């Protein structure tokens, strides 16, 4: 049987290593491209059956039309989110699959690592002691025990983060557009999240409805000095409003693994360049902001699961009529989704 040909975009060394190490790797012919998938680079996929993409590849209607014209049959996301794909336009033209869960522990643990690093000033202490400066001035933090954390999004990652918080003796409240029945979770309104939380952590997908859900107006409703954590999607936060909220001392700290304009910056080394994004530069310069470059997923376990699930998705798509990890615009609207995933979406 002829091997399925995969055009692998935005390939990094850790991606290659995990996919090459996968037990399923021998079943496929994979070409690794360092460039992101855009309307200018989709030509590289000519002659391939599948494009394999990540969070910052741009799959708009132009790209979809070009892929279909070249005979590409499947877009395989090696991540859970799919806001970078025009799934409504793709419906009926090209199928889309994703990795719904690779390691909720990896992301949730990173969120807590960011929080602890920020409030206990661990990053500052590390830099000081490298210079043999053992002063404790300016390193005072606060206890997590007894604080209220508001978790937005109670999927697998959100729930693991909630369990971690409970282990610290924190009070946990949550918001989700689709609350989990009989979960024991204390669900509240978004306004209550803003008003009651000492810490707010985002664990929800990005949609048109919740874009910039944290903005100038919602920040005014929050406790003065609130800590905001985002390990989901950057555009959940209005970054310019966040800068102003921090300058006004309304926001006490921000822990960001994602950024709304990250696609041309994250995953690359710009240490010898001038970064033209003034908002990102201002955030990084602030002493109470920690930015990591979308690395919350980056554990050995998660990379292995991503590779295995992605390749299994592709094999299943071509060998069977079932595709449980397929997404389409109907699936995105859970309330109206008629798909049972016992067969392909179209």
N, C-alpha and C positions, 0 to 999 in steps of 0.2 A: 504493500500500500504506500502511495506517495505521501511524504511528510507534509504536514500543514506548515505553511510559511508565515512567520510572524515578523512584522516590522516593529521593533521595540524602540520607542522614543524616550527622550530625556533619561538616557541610561547612565547610571553612575556605577562606580566600581562595586559597591555593595549590592546593587541590583544584579549585575552580571554574576557575581559570586553565588548569590542565593539561587538564581535560576539555573546556572550551570550545575549546581550541587543537587538540584531537585531530581528525585528518582524518575520523574516524568520527562525530563529534558530530552532524552534520546528520541522521543516520539515526534519532535518538532525541529524545524529549521529556523533558527532565530538570527536576525541581523540586528545588532545593537547600534543605535544612532544616538550620539550625545545631544543633538539638537532637540528642542521641543517640537511638538506637532503644531503647525500653524498652516495658514493658507499658502505660505511661501515654501514650506518644507514637506507638504503632503505628497509631493511628487516622488519622494523617496519610497513611498509605499507601493509604487507600481509593481505588479507581479506578485504581491503578497496577498494572503487570504485574510490576515488579521492585522490590526494595529493595536499595540499594547501601550497604554498611556498612563500618566500619573496626574497629580493634582493641578499642575500648572500648564498642561497642554491645552490648547484652545481649539475646541471642536465646535465651531459655529456652522451655520448653514452652508457657507462656501466650502468648508473642509468636508462636510458630509457629502455634498454633491460631487466633489472631486474624488473622494474615496469610492463612492458608488460607481462613478464612471470608470474607475480603474479596476473594478471588480472585487474590491475589498468587501467581505461579507460580515465582519464582526469587529466591534470596538471593545477591547478588553481592558477595563480599568483595573489597575493593581492597587486600588484603594477603595474606601467605602463611599466617600462623597462623589457626586457626579454633577455638581453645579457648573462645571466647566464644559459640559456637553449639552448641546441644544437637543434634549431628548424628545421634545414635542416634534421638532422638525425631523428627527431621525426616525420617528415611528413610521413603519411601513416601508422604509428605505434600507436601513441598516440596523442590525441588532446590537444591543449594548449590554454587557455583563460587568459585574463588579465583584469586589471582595468585601462582603458585608461585615465580617469580623475577622481580624487577623490576630490581634492581642489587645483586648480592652485593658488588660493590666498594664501594658507598656504605656499607653496614653494616660491612663488615670494616675499611674505612679509618677509620670513626668510632671503632671499637673501639680501633684503634691510636692514633688521635689522643687519646682519653681516657687511654690508658696513658702515652703520652709526656708529656702535660700533667701528669699526676699525679706521675710519678716524677722529672721534671725541674723541678717546681714552677713551670711556665710561667704558670699562672693567678695565682699569688702575685706573681711577678715583674712581670706586666703591671699589676696593681693598684698595686704599689709605685712603679713608674716613672711612673705617672700622677700621683703625688704628689711626683715628683722625688726619690724615695728609691732610691738606687742601691746600697744595702747588699746584700751577698750572704749575710749571716747567715741561717741556716735554710733555704737554698735547695739544699743539697747533695742530689744524687740518686744514681742508680746506673746502670751500664752495662746495656743489654739483651744485649749480645754475651756469649754463653756461658751465659746463663740458660736454665732449662728452663720451657717454657710447656706447660701441659696444656689441650688443646682438647676440649671436650665437645660433640660433634655435628660430623660431617664431611660435611655437605651442601655446597652451593655456597658459602655464606657462610663456613662453617668452613674450607673448603679455601683460599679466597682469603686469609683471615686467616693460615692456616698458611704460605702462600707469602710473605706480608709479613714474618712472623716469621723465616722462613729468610733473608730478605734482610738482616735485622739480625744474622745469625749466631747465632740462638738454637737451642737443642735443642728439637725439637717431639715431644711424645707426644700420643696422642689416645684418646678413648673414644667409641664409638658402639654403640648396641644392635644395629645392623645394619651391621657393618663392610664397607667397600667392598673387594671382592676385587681382588687384583693392583694395588693403588693405591700400594704402596710406603710407606704410612703405618704408623708404629709404633703399633699399637693395644695398649693396656694395660687393666687393670681399673680401676674407679673408685677402689679403695683405692690403687693405684699413682699415679693422678692426684693424689689428696690428698697422698700422702707425698712424691712426687718434685718437684712443681711449685713453682717460684718465683712463677709467675703462672698463674692459671686463668681461662680465657675460655669463656663459655657461648654456644653457637650451636645449640641444640636446641629443638624445639617443646615446649610445656608439655602434659603428660599427667597423668592421675591418679597414674600410677606415679612420675613424677619431681618432683611438686610438693614444694617444700621439700627438694630433694636436697642443697642446702647448708644445713645446720642445725647446732645446737649440737654434736651428736655427730660429724658429718663435719668440722667445723672443728677439733676436737681432734686429728684425724689429720693436719692440714695442717702444713706448715713454719711456724714462727713468723715473722711478717712477710710472709706471702703476700699478693699483690695479686690481687683478684678483679674481673673485668670481666663485666658482663652487658648485652648488647645484644639479648637474645632476649625473654624473658617474665619479668616481675617475680616471679611466684610460684615460680620455680625456687629462690629464696632466701628463707629465713625471716628477714624483716627485723628482727624483734626480737632474734633470735639473732645477727644480723650486728652490731647495735649493741653487744651484750654482748661479742662477739668482738673488736671494735675497742677497746672500753674495756679489755679484758684484754690488749691488745697482741698477741693471737694473729694478728689480721688487720692487715696493715701498711697497706693502702689498699683502697678500693673505688671502682670506676668504674662508675656505674649510669646507663644510658639508659632503664631501665624500673624499675618499682616495683610491688609486688603490689597496692597499693590506689590505683593511679594514676587509675582511671577517672573519679573526681570532681575530680581536680586537674589532671592534665596536659592540655595544649592550651588552657589558660585563663589569664588574667591575674589573679592574686590578690595583686599587689604592694601593694594598698591594703586588704587584708583579713587577718584572722587565720585561718591555716590550722589546722583542728582536729585534724589528724593529727600526734600527738606523736612518733610513730616517724620519720616523714619529716622533721619539724622537727629532731629530734636528729641524724639522718644529715646533713642539709644543714649543720648547725652545726659538724660535725666537720672539722678542718683537712685530714684525709687522705681525705676523701670528695668525689668529684665527681658531681653529679647533673645530667644533661641530660634534657629532657622528651620522650623517645621521638622523637628527631630523627635517629637514625642513617640512616633511609631518605631523608632530605630533601635530595635533589639534583635538579637539573633533569632529568638522565637518568632517574633512578628515577621521578619523577613522570610523565614522558612515557610510560614503559613501563607504569606502573600504569594510566594512563588508556586507553591503546591496548589493553592486554590485557583489562581489565575490559569495555570496550565490545565487543571481539571475542568474549569469552566469552558475553556476552548475545546478540549477533547469532547466533552459532553455535547457541546453545541453542534459539532460536526458529526458525531456518531449517533446521537439520539434526538428524539423530538421534545425531550424535556430540557428545561433550562432554569433551574430554581433560583439562580443568582442574576437572572435577567432583570433589567429595569426599563421602564418606558414612562411616558408622561402620565399614563393612567395609574401606574404603580406609585408614582410620586404623590398622587393625591389619594392617600390611603382610604379616606372615607368613601371614595367613589370607585376604588379599584375592584375590578371584576376578575382579575387574574388569580388563578389558583396555583399557577406555576406547575401544573401537571403537563403543560405543553408550552411552546414558545409563545411570546406575546402577540405575534402576528405571523 
